[in-house]
Amino acid sequence: MSRVIALLVGVWEFVVGEDWRTAIGVVVALGLTALVAQAGNAAWWVMPIAVVALLALSLRRAARSAVRKR
């Protein structure tokens, strides 16, 4: 495997990891932050809300998965 491919795979694993839904949520939140800022409004509040929401969804999925394994 070439070094470039190894680097790209490493970056993919770091960014996406095991939860692709959270990675997509972060990309959407960054886009929303950019849109709010471009409209001339304060955009500092978008990412904290997104982080809390994405964490809650991730924990919910993990809890459901743990219950199914019992």
C-alpha angles and dihedrals in degrees: 000000000000121000092246093055091045090052092049092048090049092051090047092051091047096049101036102023113160098328113065091171092064091047090054090047091054091050091050091048092051090050091049090049090053092049093049092048092047089053087061097252130124107270102182092104098059099075098047090052091046092050093051092046094047092047091050092050092047092050091047091054091047092050092050090049091051092050092051091053093058 
